[in-house]
Amino acid sequence: MSDADKTPELAPLTILKNKRSLRQITADRATARIARQQKKKKLGNRQRVYKRAESLTRDMRKKDRNVVKAKRAAVSKKNHKEIDEDKVALVIRIRGINGVDSKTRKILQLLRLRQVHTAVFVKLSKPMVQMLNLVNPYITWGYPSRKTVKDLIFKRGYGKINGERVAFTNNTIIEEALGKQDIICLEDVVHEICTVGENFKIVNKFIWPFKLSSPKESFKNRRKDFKDGGECGNRGANINALVQSMN
């Protein structure tokens, strides 16, 4: 019999099985190694976010204590002018578009208050206060506490990503959008708003206007100023109670 007629010897079945098992073991080990690396990275990010949130909370509590001390000192001296005004305000639209002139409509659009019961944060300044006064009959505003800011962002917070309204379901959304500003979690966002940090404008623009519910007790006399028993205009720290009833 010639060499061409010889049938090639087949590898034993056990050898083939061992080869397949070895390949499977190698693949399983590679998959497990990748899973461990991803888990380690995820754990590291979680620890980093936790430490950041803990540090920010500690700093805000210290700042709150200093504000209380300053207020007490000012009261004792009967000189309230020494107290710094809150630099961040929360503005809520309380009236519709009926009878709105073009100038008022434009200002409301600039403030991103296109619908009734929407709310936005603004950085207070002399021009901003003048703008708020021009649309006073259509809005109410005041100075939100840190708790109010946090409750709004955590409960009703949405971000503007590629022109779309995206819910704050996890910190990855925050890190991808604001990571360049070293803002990686919701606590960072709260801190930036409360302290009016250097990235306030970027963060505030990223936050979609809040859509609030109707207050538990409907607005009465919306055209009358708050200080005169109405609903519109500056209501100071009383804005917190209103937000609580609408959140």
Wavefront OBJ file of the C-alpha trace (Angstrom):
o trace
v 0.000 0.000 0.000
v 1.369 3.385 -1.019
v 1.740 6.358 1.318
v -1.088 8.199 -0.513
v -3.496 5.388 0.306
v -2.752 5.483 4.006
v -5.564 6.955 6.163
v -4.292 9.805 8.427
v -4.306 8.825 12.046
v -6.971 10.603 14.091
v -6.139 12.218 17.420
v -7.504 10.264 20.358
v -10.820 11.540 21.704
v -9.368 12.234 25.124
v -6.726 14.560 23.616
v -9.382 16.541 21.750
v -11.461 16.820 24.882
v -8.460 18.004 26.868
v -7.692 20.669 24.266
v -11.268 21.951 24.364
v -11.223 21.957 28.155
v -7.942 23.870 28.181
v -9.352 26.504 25.793
v -12.488 26.808 27.908
v -10.462 27.178 31.105
v -8.311 29.881 29.475
v -11.413 31.752 28.276
v -13.079 31.454 31.685
v -9.972 32.792 33.411
v -9.800 35.759 31.016
v -13.497 36.519 31.593
v -13.055 36.278 35.363
v -9.986 38.536 35.230
v -11.909 41.204 33.269
v -14.836 40.939 35.707
v -12.474 41.400 38.671
v -10.900 44.455 37.055
v -14.312 46.011 36.344
v -15.474 45.271 39.887
v -12.312 46.813 41.325
v -12.738 49.918 39.160
v -16.402 50.235 40.109
v -15.565 49.834 43.792
v -12.847 52.483 43.490
v -15.262 54.949 41.855
v -17.860 54.236 44.538
v -15.347 54.868 47.325
v -14.194 58.068 45.617
v -17.784 59.340 45.338
v -18.489 58.426 48.975
v -15.387 60.241 50.241
v -16.234 63.283 48.101
v -19.825 63.388 49.407
v -18.633 62.993 53.002
v -16.116 65.819 52.602
v -18.654 68.161 50.986
v -21.237 67.462 53.687
v -18.674 68.227 56.385
v -17.677 71.482 54.670
v -21.299 72.581 54.239
v -22.097 71.893 57.895
v -19.098 73.968 58.931
v -20.203 76.771 56.622
v -23.764 76.628 57.995
v -22.418 76.939 61.536
v -20.357 79.969 60.529
v -23.417 81.602 58.939
v -25.434 81.043 62.123
v -22.638 82.551 64.205
v -22.445 85.566 61.879
v -26.204 86.110 62.089
v -26.175 85.903 65.877
v -23.294 88.364 66.022
v -25.123 90.737 63.685
v -28.320 90.502 65.717
v -26.446 91.232 68.911
v -24.917 94.314 67.286
v -28.262 95.234 65.703
v -26.522 95.563 62.388
v -27.978 93.202 59.787
v -26.023 94.834 56.955
v -22.941 92.893 58.006
v -24.569 89.649 56.911
v -23.778 88.636 53.344
v -26.835 88.150 51.174
v -27.473 84.679 49.795
v -25.917 84.508 46.346
v -28.146 81.781 44.943
v -31.898 82.096 44.521
v -34.637 79.737 43.406
v -37.179 81.242 41.013
v -40.597 79.651 40.408
v -43.066 80.706 37.741
v -46.597 80.977 39.166
v -48.629 82.512 36.305
v -49.385 81.596 32.697
v -48.948 83.516 29.462
v -52.306 85.286 29.304
v -51.721 88.997 28.833
v -47.930 88.663 28.808
v -46.198 91.381 26.779
v -43.263 90.562 24.517
v -40.623 91.968 26.892
v -41.884 89.937 29.850
v -42.138 86.824 27.669
v -38.529 87.298 26.534
v -37.255 87.629 30.100
v -39.127 84.503 31.183
v -37.542 82.653 28.261
v -34.082 83.892 29.264
v -34.752 82.590 32.764
v -35.861 79.266 31.186
v -39.273 79.592 32.830
v -41.447 78.610 29.882
v -44.186 76.879 31.851
v -46.151 77.419 35.051
v -44.660 75.709 38.136
v -41.190 75.385 36.605
v -38.250 76.425 38.773
v -34.607 77.359 38.178
v -31.593 78.434 40.194
v -30.062 81.844 39.472
v -26.956 83.625 40.661
v -28.039 86.842 42.319
v -26.515 90.099 41.163
v -27.794 93.628 40.652
v -28.735 93.008 36.974
v -30.412 89.713 37.904
v -32.498 91.339 40.648
v -33.555 94.043 38.180
v -34.584 91.321 35.718
v -36.586 89.519 38.399
v -38.338 92.759 39.316
v -39.436 93.227 35.697
v -41.283 89.888 35.737
v -42.277 90.110 39.404
v -46.039 89.494 38.854
v -45.296 86.162 37.158
v -42.767 84.656 39.555
v -41.939 84.081 43.167
v -38.404 83.603 44.405
v -36.285 83.300 47.505
v -33.223 81.821 49.141
v -33.216 77.999 49.163
v -31.610 76.058 51.986
v -29.123 73.312 51.261
v -31.814 70.752 52.085
v -34.157 72.301 49.508
v -31.439 72.300 46.831
v -30.545 68.682 47.583
v -34.182 67.518 47.641
v -34.889 69.153 44.282
v -31.808 67.738 42.569
v -32.174 64.235 43.995
v -35.948 63.953 43.486
v -36.659 66.028 40.374
v -33.211 66.427 38.849
v -32.743 66.004 35.101
v -29.754 66.913 32.963
v -29.511 68.283 29.452
v -27.541 65.781 27.370
v -27.432 66.246 23.593
v -30.543 68.390 23.864
v -32.494 65.670 25.643
v -33.902 65.540 29.178
v -32.135 62.729 31.051
v -32.918 61.729 34.645
v -30.147 61.648 37.265
v -30.353 57.880 37.771
v -26.672 57.431 38.672
v -23.441 59.356 39.133
v -22.023 58.126 35.821
v -24.278 60.621 34.016
v -22.825 63.439 36.118
v -19.218 62.350 35.658
v -19.515 62.001 31.880
v -21.108 65.439 31.497
v -19.200 67.446 34.138
v -16.073 65.396 34.787
v -13.881 68.065 33.170
v -15.004 70.429 35.940
v -14.100 67.759 38.564
v -17.799 67.242 39.319
v -18.434 63.514 39.524
v -21.542 62.976 41.662
v -24.847 64.546 42.704
v -23.309 65.814 45.944
v -20.836 67.802 43.829
v -23.742 69.334 41.913
v -25.513 70.298 45.162
v -22.300 71.787 46.528
v -21.639 73.821 43.369
v -25.164 75.294 43.436
v -25.188 76.062 47.171
v -21.770 77.720 47.175
v -22.141 79.380 43.744
v -18.790 77.920 42.767
v -16.674 78.843 39.784
v -18.527 76.282 37.649
v -22.001 77.409 38.756
v -22.978 78.641 35.291
v -21.968 75.376 33.590
v -23.659 73.191 36.205
v -26.819 75.298 36.318
v -27.099 75.240 32.531
v -26.713 71.459 32.604
v -29.629 71.097 35.061
v -32.982 71.021 33.265
v -35.595 73.404 34.771
v -37.448 71.613 37.566
v -41.072 70.688 36.933
v -42.912 71.063 40.239
v -46.406 69.961 41.219
v -49.204 72.343 42.127
v -48.904 73.477 45.768
v -51.018 71.664 48.343
v -52.793 74.945 48.994
v -53.478 76.738 45.726
v -51.954 80.163 45.151
v -54.096 83.063 46.354
v -53.883 86.498 44.786
v -50.919 85.771 42.514
v -50.664 89.374 41.336
v -50.131 90.734 44.830
v -46.666 90.879 46.348
v -45.774 88.342 49.024
v -44.955 91.004 51.586
v -48.462 92.412 51.095
v -50.158 89.063 51.592
v -49.955 87.827 47.992
v -47.850 85.211 46.244
v -45.450 86.883 43.799
v -42.056 88.459 44.399
v -39.319 87.798 46.928
v -40.373 85.607 49.839
v -36.886 85.075 51.293
v -36.427 81.852 53.253
v -40.165 81.125 52.966
v -39.406 79.716 49.523
v -38.343 76.500 51.271
v -41.819 75.823 52.676
v -43.362 76.498 49.267
v -40.980 74.109 47.503
v -41.713 71.439 50.097
v -45.421 71.692 49.275
v -44.695 71.453 45.523
v -41.926 68.837 45.492
l 1 2 3 4 5 6 7 8 9 10 11 12 13 14 15 16 17 18 19 20 21 22 23 24 25 26 27 28 29 30 31 32 33 34 35 36 37 38 39 40 41 42 43 44 45 46 47 48 49 50 51 52 53 54 55 56 57 58 59 60 61 62 63 64 65 66 67 68 69 70 71 72 73 74 75 76 77 78 79 80 81 82 83 84 85 86 87 88 89 90 91 92 93 94 95 96 97 98 99 100 101 102 103 104 105 106 107 108 109 110 111 112 113 114 115 116 117 118 119 120 121 122 123 124 125 126 127 128 129 130 131 132 133 134 135 136 137 138 139 140 141 142 143 144 145 146 147 148 149 150 151 152 153 154 155 156 157 158 159 160 161 162 163 164 165 166 167 168 169 170 171 172 173 174 175 176 177 178 179 180 181 182 183 184 185 186 187 188 189 190 191 192 193 194 195 196 197 198 199 200 201 202 203 204 205 206 207 208 209 210 211 212 213 214 215 216 217 218 219 220 221 222 223 224 225 226 227 228 229 230 231 232 233 234 235 236 237 238 239 240 241 242 243 244 245 246 247
